[in-house]
Amino acid sequence: MAKFSDLINGDKPVLVDFFAEWCGPCKMMKPILEQLKSQVGDSVSIIKVDIYKNQPAASSFNVQSVPTLILFKNGIQVWRQSGVLQASQLKQVIDAHT
């Protein structure tokens, strides 16, 4: 399994969805992220990170509420927001940073 730092250090932007299995709003993000993926294709990587299975990654970015979405570019956090966002909002964020 790739290390988290390797996943976010690629050339293309990476949108990370920090989530928990028990979190209702997190479950709402799954179809939204699938819709977003269909809009952005391979120009952006979208990964989901379970905060309980990946505690070091969650704590290193001080994730205290879920869902928390963080956009990385070249390994650097360029945008972050907690809560449910629509695909159109996320696409605007990605477009602004690519």
Stockholm file with secondary structure:
# STOCKHOLM 1.0

chainA/1-98         MAKFSDLINGDKPVLVDFFAEWCGPCKMMKPILEQLKSQVGDSVSIIKVDIYKNQPAASSFNVQSVPTLILFKNGIQVWRQSGVLQASQLKQVIDAHT
#=GR chainA/1-98 SS CCCHHHHHTSSSCEEEEEECTTCHHHHHHHHHHHHHHHHHGGGSEEEEEETTTCHHHHHHTTCCSSSEEEEEETTEEEEEEESCCCHHHHHHHHHHTC
#=GC SS_cons        CCCHHHHHTSSSCEEEEEECTTCHHHHHHHHHHHHHHHHHGGGSEEEEEETTTCHHHHHHTTCCSSSEEEEEETTEEEEEEESCCCHHHHHHHHHHTC
//
